[in-house]
Amino acid sequence: MARYDEYDDDRVVVIDRDNGTSGIGTFLLGLAIGAGAALLFAPASGAETRQRLQDEARKAGRKMKDMTDEFGEKVADSVQKTRFQFDEQVGRARDAVSSRVQAVGDAVSAGRDAATHARADLERAVADSKRAYADSRRAYREHGRRHGPDDTSAPDDMVASSGEESTGASSEG
Protein backbone atom coordinates (compact mmCIF):
# COMPACT_ATOMS: atom_id res chain seq x y z
CA MET A 1 0.00 0.00 0.00
CA ALA A 2 1.25 3.50 -0.89
CA ARG A 3 1.89 5.89 1.83
CA TYR A 4 0.39 9.37 1.86
CA ASP A 5 3.71 11.22 1.81
CA GLU A 6 4.75 9.48 -1.45
CA TYR A 7 2.15 11.53 -3.34
CA ASP A 8 3.10 14.72 -1.57
CA ASP A 9 5.85 15.50 -4.13
CA ASP A 10 3.40 16.06 -6.99
CA ARG A 11 3.54 19.55 -8.28
CA VAL A 12 0.35 21.53 -8.49
CA VAL A 13 -0.09 24.26 -11.09
CA VAL A 14 -2.78 26.86 -10.49
CA ILE A 15 -3.77 29.11 -13.36
CA ASP A 16 -5.55 32.29 -12.35
CA ARG A 17 -7.14 34.16 -15.18
CA ASP A 18 -8.18 37.73 -14.70
CA ASN A 19 -10.48 38.64 -17.53
CA GLY A 20 -10.61 42.25 -16.41
CA THR A 21 -14.14 41.80 -15.07
CA SER A 22 -15.34 43.81 -12.15
CA GLY A 23 -16.31 42.24 -8.85
CA ILE A 24 -20.00 42.11 -9.79
CA GLY A 25 -19.87 38.46 -10.92
CA THR A 26 -17.97 37.50 -7.80
CA PHE A 27 -20.43 39.43 -5.71
CA LEU A 28 -23.40 37.61 -7.25
CA LEU A 29 -21.72 34.23 -6.77
CA GLY A 30 -21.05 35.04 -3.12
CA LEU A 31 -24.63 36.18 -2.73
CA ALA A 32 -25.96 32.91 -4.12
CA ILE A 33 -23.64 30.80 -1.96
CA GLY A 34 -24.60 32.82 1.13
CA ALA A 35 -28.31 32.41 0.40
CA GLY A 36 -27.89 28.67 -0.07
CA ALA A 37 -25.93 28.32 3.17
CA ALA A 38 -28.58 30.36 4.98
CA LEU A 39 -31.24 27.93 3.72
CA LEU A 40 -29.30 24.90 4.86
CA PHE A 41 -28.46 26.14 8.31
CA ALA A 42 -31.59 28.20 9.02
CA PRO A 43 -33.47 27.06 12.13
CA ALA A 44 -36.63 28.79 10.89
CA SER A 45 -39.72 27.43 9.19
CA GLY A 46 -40.20 27.41 5.40
CA ALA A 47 -42.42 30.50 5.40
CA GLU A 48 -39.97 32.45 7.53
CA THR A 49 -37.06 31.30 5.38
CA ARG A 50 -38.86 32.34 2.18
CA GLN A 51 -39.65 35.72 3.70
CA ARG A 52 -36.04 36.17 4.80
CA LEU A 53 -34.84 35.19 1.30
CA GLN A 54 -37.20 37.72 -0.27
CA ASP A 55 -35.94 40.40 2.10
CA GLU A 56 -32.32 39.52 1.39
CA ALA A 57 -33.03 39.47 -2.34
CA ARG A 58 -34.59 42.94 -2.09
CA LYS A 59 -31.60 44.20 -0.10
CA ALA A 60 -29.23 42.68 -2.66
CA GLY A 61 -31.28 44.25 -5.48
CA ARG A 62 -31.15 47.66 -3.82
CA LYS A 63 -27.45 47.25 -3.21
CA MET A 64 -26.91 46.32 -6.86
CA LYS A 65 -29.03 49.29 -7.96
CA ASP A 66 -27.04 51.61 -5.71
CA MET A 67 -23.78 50.20 -7.07
CA THR A 68 -24.87 50.57 -10.69
CA ASP A 69 -26.16 54.09 -10.02
CA GLU A 70 -22.86 55.02 -8.41
CA PHE A 71 -20.94 53.47 -11.30
CA GLY A 72 -23.15 55.33 -13.78
CA GLU A 73 -22.54 58.61 -11.98
CA LYS A 74 -18.78 58.00 -12.03
CA VAL A 75 -18.89 57.26 -15.74
CA ALA A 76 -21.03 60.34 -16.42
CA ASP A 77 -18.65 62.52 -14.36
CA SER A 78 -15.68 61.09 -16.21
CA VAL A 79 -17.32 61.71 -19.59
CA GLN A 80 -18.24 65.26 -18.60
CA LYS A 81 -14.71 65.96 -17.34
CA THR A 82 -13.20 64.55 -20.53
CA ARG A 83 -15.60 66.56 -22.68
CA PHE A 84 -14.74 69.74 -20.76
CA GLN A 85 -11.00 69.12 -21.19
CA PHE A 86 -11.49 68.41 -24.89
CA ASP A 87 -13.55 71.58 -25.38
CA GLU A 88 -10.93 73.58 -23.49
CA GLN A 89 -8.11 72.22 -25.68
CA VAL A 90 -10.12 72.85 -28.85
CA GLY A 91 -10.76 76.42 -27.66
CA ARG A 92 -7.05 76.97 -27.04
CA ALA A 93 -6.21 75.55 -30.46
CA ARG A 94 -8.80 77.82 -32.10
CA ASP A 95 -7.38 80.84 -30.29
CA ALA A 96 -3.85 79.95 -31.39
CA VAL A 97 -4.92 79.46 -35.00
CA SER A 98 -6.93 82.69 -34.92
CA SER A 99 -4.00 84.69 -33.58
CA ARG A 100 -1.68 83.20 -36.20
CA VAL A 101 -4.20 83.96 -38.95
CA GLN A 102 -4.43 87.53 -37.64
CA ALA A 103 -0.63 87.83 -37.59
CA VAL A 104 -0.38 86.55 -41.16
CA GLY A 105 -3.14 88.94 -42.23
CA ASP A 106 -1.31 91.84 -40.57
CA ALA A 107 1.94 90.84 -42.27
CA VAL A 108 0.22 90.60 -45.67
CA SER A 109 -1.39 94.00 -45.13
CA ALA A 110 1.93 95.56 -44.12
CA GLY A 111 3.58 93.98 -47.19
CA ARG A 112 0.88 95.40 -49.45
CA ASP A 113 1.27 98.85 -47.91
CA ALA A 114 5.06 98.70 -48.30
CA ALA A 115 4.70 97.54 -51.92
CA THR A 116 2.23 100.35 -52.63
CA HIS A 117 4.60 102.96 -51.14
CA ALA A 118 7.60 101.49 -52.95
CA ARG A 119 5.70 101.53 -56.24
CA ALA A 120 4.64 105.14 -55.71
CA ASP A 121 8.26 106.10 -54.90
CA LEU A 122 9.51 104.25 -57.97
CA GLU A 123 6.89 105.86 -60.21
CA ARG A 124 7.84 109.29 -58.82
CA ALA A 125 11.53 108.59 -59.46
CA VAL A 126 10.80 107.40 -63.01
CA ALA A 127 8.67 110.50 -63.66
CA ASP A 128 11.43 112.76 -62.27
CA SER A 129 13.99 111.00 -64.44
CA LYS A 130 11.81 111.35 -67.54
CA ARG A 131 11.23 115.02 -66.77
CA ALA A 132 14.97 115.64 -66.28
CA TYR A 133 15.76 113.82 -69.52
CA ALA A 134 13.12 115.82 -71.41
CA ASP A 135 14.44 119.05 -69.89
CA SER A 136 18.00 118.23 -70.90
CA ARG A 137 16.93 117.39 -74.47
CA ARG A 138 14.95 120.61 -74.71
CA ALA A 139 17.91 122.62 -73.41
CA TYR A 140 20.20 120.90 -75.90
CA ARG A 141 17.83 121.70 -78.77
CA GLU A 142 17.52 125.33 -77.70
CA HIS A 143 21.28 125.61 -77.48
CA GLY A 144 21.57 124.20 -80.97
CA ARG A 145 19.10 126.77 -82.30
CA ARG A 146 20.88 129.69 -80.66
CA HIS A 147 24.41 128.80 -81.71
CA GLY A 148 23.91 126.98 -84.94
CA PRO A 149 24.61 123.41 -85.94
CA ASP A 150 28.43 123.90 -86.13
CA ASP A 151 28.78 125.01 -82.52
CA THR A 152 29.87 122.04 -80.38
CA SER A 153 29.99 123.83 -77.09
CA ALA A 154 27.66 122.63 -74.35
CA PRO A 155 24.70 124.70 -73.19
CA ASP A 156 25.35 127.18 -70.41
CA ASP A 157 23.45 125.24 -67.78
CA MET A 158 25.32 122.04 -68.70
CA VAL A 159 28.69 123.80 -68.44
CA ALA A 160 27.79 125.32 -65.09
CA SER A 161 26.74 121.94 -63.76
CA SER A 162 30.01 120.33 -64.85
CA GLY A 163 32.07 122.83 -62.86
CA GLU A 164 33.42 124.94 -65.80
CA GLU A 165 32.69 128.59 -66.22
CA SER A 166 30.77 129.66 -69.26
CA THR A 167 32.46 132.36 -71.24
CA GLY A 168 29.96 132.61 -73.99
CA ALA A 169 32.72 132.14 -76.58
CA SER A 170 32.97 129.18 -78.84
CA SER A 171 35.83 126.76 -78.59
CA GLU A 172 37.00 127.52 -82.18
CA GLY A 173 37.71 131.16 -81.70
C-alpha positions in Angstrom: 0.0 0.0 0.0 1.2 3.5 -0.9 1.9 5.9 1.8 0.4 9.4 1.9 3.7 11.2 1.8 4.7 9.5 -1.5 2.2 11.5 -3.3 3.1 14.7 -1.6 5.9 15.5 -4.1 3.4 16.1 -7.0 3.5 19.6 -8.3 0.3 21.5 -8.5 -0.1 24.3 -11.1 -2.8 26.9 -10.5 -3.8 29.1 -13.4 -5.6 32.3 -12.3 -7.1 34.2 -15.2 -8.2 37.7 -14.7 -10.5 38.6 -17.5 -10.6 42.2 -16.4 -14.1 41.8 -15.1 -15.3 43.8 -12.2 -16.3 42.2 -8.8 -20.0 42.1 -9.8 -19.9 38.5 -10.9 -18.0 37.5 -7.8 -20.4 39.4 -5.7 -23.4 37.6 -7.2 -21.7 34.2 -6.8 -21.0 35.0 -3.1 -24.6 36.2 -2.7 -26.0 32.9 -4.1 -23.6 30.8 -2.0 -24.6 32.8 1.1 -28.3 32.4 0.4 -27.9 28.7 -0.1 -25.9 28.3 3.2 -28.6 30.4 5.0 -31.2 27.9 3.7 -29.3 24.9 4.9 -28.5 26.1 8.3 -31.6 28.2 9.0 -33.5 27.1 12.1 -36.6 28.8 10.9 -39.7 27.4 9.2 -40.2 27.4 5.4 -42.4 30.5 5.4 -40.0 32.5 7.5 -37.1 31.3 5.4 -38.9 32.3 2.2 -39.7 35.7 3.7 -36.0 36.2 4.8 -34.8 35.2 1.3 -37.2 37.7 -0.3 -35.9 40.4 2.1 -32.3 39.5 1.4 -33.0 39.5 -2.3 -34.6 42.9 -2.1 -31.6 44.2 -0.1 -29.2 42.7 -2.7 -31.3 44.3 -5.5 -31.1 47.7 -3.8 -27.5 47.2 -3.2 -26.9 46.3 -6.9 -29.0 49.3 -8.0 -27.0 51.6 -5.7 -23.8 50.2 -7.1 -24.9 50.6 -10.7 -26.2 54.1 -10.0 -22.9 55.0 -8.4 -20.9 53.5 -11.3 -23.1 55.3 -13.8 -22.5 58.6 -12.0 -18.8 58.0 -12.0 -18.9 57.3 -15.7 -21.0 60.3 -16.4 -18.7 62.5 -14.4 -15.7 61.1 -16.2 -17.3 61.7 -19.6 -18.2 65.3 -18.6 -14.7 66.0 -17.3 -13.2 64.6 -20.5 -15.6 66.6 -22.7 -14.7 69.7 -20.8 -11.0 69.1 -21.2 -11.5 68.4 -24.9 -13.6 71.6 -25.4 -10.9 73.6 -23.5 -8.1 72.2 -25.7 -10.1 72.9 -28.8 -10.8 76.4 -27.7 -7.0 77.0 -27.0 -6.2 75.6 -30.5 -8.8 77.8 -32.1 -7.4 80.8 -30.3 -3.8 79.9 -31.4 -4.9 79.5 -35.0 -6.9 82.7 -34.9 -4.0 84.7 -33.6 -1.7 83.2 -36.2 -4.2 84.0 -38.9 -4.4 87.5 -37.6 -0.6 87.8 -37.6 -0.4 86.5 -41.2 -3.1 88.9 -42.2 -1.3 91.8 -40.6 1.9 90.8 -42.3 0.2 90.6 -45.7 -1.4 94.0 -45.1 1.9 95.6 -44.1 3.6 94.0 -47.2 0.9 95.4 -49.5 1.3 98.8 -47.9 5.1 98.7 -48.3 4.7 97.5 -51.9 2.2 100.4 -52.6 4.6 103.0 -51.1 7.6 101.5 -53.0 5.7 101.5 -56.2 4.6 105.1 -55.7 8.3 106.1 -54.9 9.5 104.3 -58.0 6.9 105.9 -60.2 7.8 109.3 -58.8 11.5 108.6 -59.5 10.8 107.4 -63.0 8.7 110.5 -63.7 11.4 112.8 -62.3 14.0 111.0 -64.4 11.8 111.3 -67.5 11.2 115.0 -66.8 15.0 115.6 -66.3 15.8 113.8 -69.5 13.1 115.8 -71.4 14.4 119.1 -69.9 18.0 118.2 -70.9 16.9 117.4 -74.5 14.9 120.6 -74.7 17.9 122.6 -73.4 20.2 120.9 -75.9 17.8 121.7 -78.8 17.5 125.3 -77.7 21.3 125.6 -77.5 21.6 124.2 -81.0 19.1 126.8 -82.3 20.9 129.7 -80.7 24.4 128.8 -81.7 23.9 127.0 -84.9 24.6 123.4 -85.9 28.4 123.9 -86.1 28.8 125.0 -82.5 29.9 122.0 -80.4 30.0 123.8 -77.1 27.7 122.6 -74.3 24.7 124.7 -73.2 25.4 127.2 -70.4 23.4 125.2 -67.8 25.3 122.0 -68.7 28.7 123.8 -68.4 27.8 125.3 -65.1 26.7 121.9 -63.8 30.0 120.3 -64.8 32.1 122.8 -62.9 33.4 124.9 -65.8 32.7 128.6 -66.2 30.8 129.7 -69.3 32.5 132.4 -71.2 30.0 132.6 -74.0 32.7 132.1 -76.6 33.0 129.2 -78.8 35.8 126.8 -78.6 37.0 127.5 -82.2 37.7 131.2 -81.7 
